[in-house]
Amino acid sequence: MVRNIALFLALLMMVSSMGRSLTMPSDYEKQYQELSEKYHYDKYFDLYDAVVFNTTEPGMPGFMDHSEAQRALLVVLMLDMEIRNGGIAQYFWNTGPDYARLTPQSLRTAGFDDVADLYERFVSENGITPEEIGSYRERFPDDGDWAAFCALHPFDSFDDAYMEIWHKTDFNQRLIDYAALHPEVYYRQ
């Protein structure tokens, strides 16, 4: 049930980011099937479930016990999920400095040099450090501060560039291909 809800929400995110809308209830199943095939949802969510639910988070005891591929995929999957849900601002807010420190190398390890370059350029140009990311919740403690937080940096420009790469390069298939080279990512270590 939870997986079906997640798949449906992912579908809605994809549809909205493509400028398409679901027009008639009878179209839902057909459009879902088309998008599922195009973006490899079944394989993507199998990978997401295996990695996210079986890998300890950065900064927690046991994180380094996982394979390099598991650690890299956890960071890349969280980055991808957060950006497609709420953008790089949400990624920084929800994951914090431990993920931020690992993001460029994790992207490179998993073969996403294009996204690593984008990420490194964005944080460098905007002076964003893991320490700054760690201070966000203290600086903006109220939910109403989200707009002020988002005004700190041109987060939308990163999100737009990320989604352009995502669509042009079949991002999900790239993740799946990398995981296929590292079958241990599907198992708890």
C-alpha positions in Angstrom: 0.0 0.0 0.0 2.8 2.5 1.0 4.7 1.6 -2.1 1.7 2.2 -4.3 1.2 5.6 -2.7 4.8 6.4 -3.2 4.7 5.3 -6.8 1.6 7.4 -7.4 3.2 10.5 -5.7 6.3 10.0 -7.9 4.1 9.8 -10.9 2.4 13.1 -10.0 5.8 14.8 -9.5 6.9 13.6 -12.9 3.8 14.7 -14.6 3.8 18.1 -13.0 7.5 18.6 -13.8 6.8 17.8 -17.4 4.0 20.3 -17.7 1.5 17.5 -18.4 -1.6 17.1 -16.4 -3.9 14.1 -15.9 -7.1 15.1 -17.6 -9.6 12.3 -17.1 -9.8 9.5 -14.5 -9.8 6.9 -17.3 -6.4 8.3 -18.5 -4.7 7.6 -15.1 -3.8 4.0 -15.7 -2.6 4.5 -19.2 -0.5 7.6 -18.3 0.9 5.9 -15.2 1.9 2.9 -17.3 3.6 5.1 -19.9 5.5 7.1 -17.3 6.4 4.0 -15.3 8.0 2.4 -18.4 9.7 5.6 -19.5 11.2 6.3 -16.0 11.7 2.7 -14.8 9.6 3.2 -11.7 9.4 -0.4 -10.6 13.2 -0.9 -10.7 13.8 2.5 -9.3 11.6 2.0 -6.3 13.0 -1.5 -5.7 16.4 0.0 -5.6 15.2 2.9 -3.4 13.6 0.6 -0.9 16.6 -1.7 -0.7 19.2 1.1 -0.2 17.3 3.5 1.9 15.8 1.0 4.3 19.0 -1.1 4.6 21.7 1.5 4.9 22.6 3.4 8.0 22.6 7.2 7.5 25.8 9.2 7.3 27.0 10.3 10.7 25.5 7.3 12.4 27.4 4.3 13.8 27.6 1.6 11.2 27.5 3.8 8.1 31.1 3.0 7.2 30.3 -0.8 7.5 28.3 -0.6 4.2 29.9 -1.0 0.9 31.1 2.1 -1.0 28.3 1.6 -3.5 25.6 1.4 -0.8 26.9 4.6 0.8 27.1 6.4 -2.5 23.6 5.3 -3.6 22.0 6.3 -0.3 23.3 9.8 -0.7 22.4 10.0 -4.5 18.9 8.5 -3.9 18.2 10.9 -1.1 19.4 13.9 -3.1 17.3 12.8 -6.1 14.2 12.2 -3.9 14.5 15.5 -2.1 15.1 17.5 -5.2 12.2 16.1 -7.1 10.0 16.5 -4.1 11.0 20.0 -2.9 14.3 21.0 -4.4 17.9 21.3 -3.2 16.7 23.6 -0.4 14.7 20.7 0.9 17.6 18.4 0.6 19.8 20.7 2.7 17.1 21.2 5.2 16.1 17.5 5.6 19.5 15.8 5.4 21.9 18.3 6.9 25.7 18.6 6.9 26.6 14.9 7.0 25.0 14.3 3.6 26.3 17.6 2.2 29.9 16.5 2.9 29.4 13.3 1.1 27.3 14.5 -1.9 30.0 15.4 -4.5 32.0 12.2 -4.0 28.9 10.0 -3.8 27.7 11.4 -7.1 31.1 10.8 -8.7 31.3 7.2 -7.3 28.0 6.4 -8.8 28.9 7.9 -12.1 27.0 11.2 -11.9 29.9 13.5 -12.6 27.6 16.0 -14.4 25.5 16.4 -11.3 28.5 16.5 -9.0 29.9 19.3 -11.1 26.6 21.2 -10.9 26.4 20.7 -7.1 30.0 21.8 -6.5 29.6 24.8 -8.7 26.3 25.8 -6.9 27.7 25.5 -3.4 30.9 27.2 -4.3 29.3 30.1 -6.1 26.9 30.6 -3.2 29.3 30.0 -0.4 27.3 27.1 1.0 29.2 25.0 3.5 28.2 22.0 5.5 28.5 24.2 8.6 26.0 26.6 7.1 23.7 23.8 6.2 23.9 22.6 9.8 22.8 26.0 11.1 19.7 26.3 9.0 17.3 24.8 11.5 18.6 27.1 14.3 18.5 30.2 12.1 15.0 29.4 10.8 13.2 27.5 13.7 9.6 28.3 12.7 7.7 26.6 9.8 6.8 30.1 8.6 10.5 30.8 8.0 10.6 28.6 4.9 10.2 31.5 2.5 13.0 33.4 4.2 15.2 30.3 4.1 14.5 29.8 0.4 15.5 33.4 -0.3 19.0 32.8 1.0 20.3 31.3 -2.3 19.0 30.8 -5.9 17.9 27.3 -5.1 15.5 27.2 -8.0 18.3 27.7 -10.5 20.0 24.6 -9.2 16.7 22.7 -9.3 16.0 23.7 -12.9 19.5 22.6 -14.0 19.3 19.3 -12.1 15.9 18.5 -13.7 17.3 19.3 -17.1 20.1 16.7 -16.5 17.6 14.3 -15.0 15.4 14.3 -18.1 18.2 14.4 -20.7 20.2 11.5 -19.3 17.6 9.0 -18.1 18.7 9.5 -14.5 16.8 6.5 -13.1 18.3 4.1 -15.6 21.7 5.4 -14.7 21.1 4.6 -11.0 19.7 1.1 -11.9 22.7 0.4 -14.1 25.2 1.4 -11.4 23.3 -0.8 -8.9 23.5 -3.7 -11.3 27.2 -3.6 -11.0 27.0 -3.7 -7.2 24.4 -6.3 -6.3 25.3 -6.0 -2.6 23.3 -2.7 -2.5 20.1 -4.8 -2.5 21.0 -6.6 0.8 21.6 -5.5 4.3 25.2 -5.9 5.3 
